[in-house]
Each structure stands twice: as C-alpha cells, then as structure tokens.
Amino acid sequence: MRHLPVKRRQIRVFLLLVTSYSLLVAVSQAAPCYGTKMPGRNKFFAGAQYYNIFQRYLEHSENGKMRSQQEFILLSYGVFDWLSIDLKGGAGDIKQKPLGANQLNYSAFLGGGYGFRLRLYEKEKIKAVFGFQHISIHPKIIHPGGVKNKAVLDDWQLSALASYSFKKVTPYLGARWSRADYIHWLDGERSRVKSDPDRSFGFIYGCDIALTQKLWINLEGQAFDSQAVAASLNCAF
C-alpha cells in the first residue's frame, strides 16, 4: 500500500467519520456503488444509468415490500486521484405493496443523488474503494379511491469494494450496510416506514467492461439486503 502523507491520512479519517455519522442519523436504503473505477484529479466521468430494485422488504410484515425503477445521468469529478464526488439526476417510480392490500403505483418523476468514493488501496491490478451514496426519489402524487397519496424513497448506503483488473474486464466484489425509508403522506398525514432491520447487510458483485480507452459499461447486482441490478454506459473526459 502506498505511503500517505499525514495530512492526507487525516483528511481520509475525517471524511470516514463524517460519513459514518451521517448514515447513522439519516434515513436510508441502498444505491448503486459505481465500482472501483474513479476519475483522476480534475478529471470527469459522465454516463447514463438504469437501476431496478426488484424487491425490498419493509419493517413489520403488514407494510409488505416496495420496488422502484430509476434512470439517471451521472457525473463524477476527481477532487484528488484518491477521492471522487459522484452526482446524478433523473427520474424514478415507486411501487409499494402492503400485506393484504392493493399495490400503490407512483409514476416516475424527479430523482437525484450524490456521494463520494475513497480509494483506500491500489497496487498493480488490485484496488479497494470505500463509498457513500444517496438517492432520493420523488414520484408523482396519486389519488387511489379519491384519497391523496404522496411518497418519497430515500436511498443511502456505505460500501466497501475490491477489484482485480484484467485486460478488458474489471470484476469487483463487496459488502455494504443499508436501510430504506418509504416516506408516505396519506391525505397530508405523514408516516415513515423503514426497511426490514434484519436485512441491513448486503452483498455486491459487478464489473466494468472496457469498450474503448475512454468508454466502458458498468454492470452491478445486489443481494441479501435488497434484490437489485444496475447498468450504466460511461465516458471519461
């Protein structure tokens, strides 16, 4: 592992502490992790991403589960070679199925997110990255049975990934801690439903596939805490 100057080590420790505290006091779920490919200092990555949460169980069985499909434009900026800021904007829907009741289908509307990644280790073809990501989805208001329903999905996570680079493909594996809040307004009365606390830890697997020197595809799957997949087309500038 490369030797880090004292100031850089202090910056990393500070960011890790701030992020950990933010996650503990926030409302959360699990966002795509982006993989271990990061822009260099003062460089940019841009892309388009599709994310599908097939299933996420909610706290207390009567709340059932929820699903969401999301599409984003991505932008990552390299603050340093070892630190990137990740931003996204787009749209997403929410489908929430309570136990023994009809599913609520909120049509896609505004969504966005932010996060950062820290490269913790790099040697030859091996990389290790720590990440923090957040997504917030605000679908359209619906009126089933004439009753106003509004929903928001907040999506957060802490993750740790490790990758090994081959010639054209860079597979990675990792783990994360996540939590999901389905925030619901029924005729103006607000409630918060968290994800199943027994499903907070998840497994991440994915890969970057190089198309050209500056163009690549990222594919990612998520299991245990949620069942989800993500795919993006990315370009380096």
N, C-alpha and C positions, 0 to 999 in steps of 0.2 A: 504494500500500500504506500502511496506517495506521502512523503512527509509534508504536513501542513503547517504554515506559519501560525504563531499563536493567535494573531488577530482573526485569521480565517477560521480557526477552530472555535474561537469564542462566538463568532457570527453564527456558525452552524449550531452550536449548542443553544444559543438564544432562540433561533428560529424553531428548533425542535421543541423547546419548552413552550413557546408561544402557541405553536400549532396544537400541541397536546392539550393545553389548557382550553383553547378554542373549541376543540372537539368535545371535551367533557361538558362544556356548558351550552353547546349548540344542540340543534335538532338535526337528525341525520338519516342517511341511507347508504348507497354505495355507487360511485361514479366510475366510468372507465379510467384506467390507470395510465394510458398513453404508452406504456412500455419504457424501455431504458434509453431510447434514442433522444438526445437533447441537443438543442441549438448551442453553438459556441458563443462566446462573449460577443455581444452586439449583433448577433445573427437572429434570423427569424425562421420559424416554420409556420406554414399555413396549410389548412386542409378542410375536408368535409367529412363529417362523421355521422354514422347511424348507430343508435343504441336502442336495444329492445330488452326490457325487463319482462320476462315471461311470467314470473311469479315471485312475489314477496309476501310472506305471511305476516300478519299484524298481531299485536299483543291482544290477548284474550280471544278465545275461539269465536265468539259472536261477531267479531269485526272481520273475520274471513281473511281475504288477501287482496292484493292490488297488482295491476300491470301498467306498463307505460311504454310507448314508442316515442323516440326523440330523434330529431335531426338538428345538427349544428354546423356552423362554420367555426373552424378552430384557428387560433393564433397563439404561438409560443415565442417568447423572447428570452434570449440568453443574457441574463444580468452578468453572470460570470460563466466560465466554462463548466462550473460545477453546480450552478443554480439557474433554473429557468422559471419564468412566470407563464402560466397557462390560462388563456381566456377563451370563452366560447359564447356564441349567441345563436338562437334559433327558435325552435318550437317543439312542443310535446303534448301528449294527451295523458289522461289518467282513466283507468278502469278499476273500480273498486267493488268487490263482491262480498257483501256481508253474509253471514251464515243464515240460510233460510229466507233470504230476501232477494229482490231483483238487483241486478248489477247496475251501478251508476256509471254512465259513459260520458266523460267530459271530453269534448272535441279539442283537438290540438290548438294551442295558441302560444303565447310568449314563453320562452325559456332562456336561461343563461347560466353561466358558471364561471368559476375561477379556481385557481390552485397554484401550487408550485411543486417542483421536484428538486431534490438534492442528490447529487452523485456522491455516494459515500465511499465507493471503491472502484478503481479501474486499473487493470493490469492485463496487457496484451488483449485477449479476446473476451475477457470477463468484466462485467460491470455489475454494480449493486446500486440501487436507487431507492430513496425514501420519498414518498409522495403524500400530498394532501390535496384533495379535490372536493369541490362542492358544486352541485347543480340545483337550481330552483325552477320548478315547472308551474306555470300559471295558466291552466286551460280555460276554456270558455265556461261561463256560468250556464247551468241547465235548470229546467223547471219541470221535472217529472211530476205528474199529477197536480200541476199548478203550484208546486212548492219550490221556492228558490233554493238551489244547492250550489255552493261555491267550494272549490277545493284548491289546495296548493300541495305540491310534493317537494320537500326539501331533501337533498341527496348529498351526503357527506361521507368521507372515509379517510382513514390513514392506511397506507400500504407500504410494503417493502418487497422489492423485486430484485431478481438476479437473472442475468442473461449470459449467453455464450454465442459469439458471432461466428457463423460460417461464411462462405463466400457470398451467397445471395440471401440467406435467411438467418435471422437472429431470434431464436426462441427464448422465451423467458417464463419463469415461474415465480409465484409469490404468495403472500398472505396479506390479510387486511382485517381491520376491525371496523364495523359499520353499524349504522342504525337508521331506520326510516321513520319519518313522521308524515302521516297523512293528516293534513290540517283541513278541517271541514266546517263550513258555515251552513246551518240549516235555518232558513228564514232569519238570518242575521245572528243566530246564536252560534258561537264558535266553540269547537272542541278539537282536541289533539289526540290522535291515535298513534302510538309508537309501534315499531316493528317488534316481532317476537324476540324477547331478550335472550332466548336460548339459541338463536340463530344469528348472533352478532359477529362471529368469526367466519371468514370465507377464504376460499382458495381461488387463485388467479392463474390462468395459463394463456399464453398468447405468442405472437411472433410478428416481426417486421419482415416484409418481403420486398427486396430492392427491385425496382423496375428499371431505373436508370441511376446515375450517380446522385441525382437530386430528387428523385421521385420514388416513393415507396408506399406499400399498403400495410396497414396495421390491422391485425385480427386478434380478438380477445374474447375469452369466455370466463364466466364467473359461476361458482358453485358454493353450496352449503348455506351461506347467509342469504343469497338470492340466486335465482336462475336467470342468467342474462348473457347477452352477446353484444359485442361492439365491432364495428368495422369502419375504417377511415382511409381516405386517399390523401397523401401528404406530400408537400413540396418544400424543399429547403431554399432559402434566399440569402 
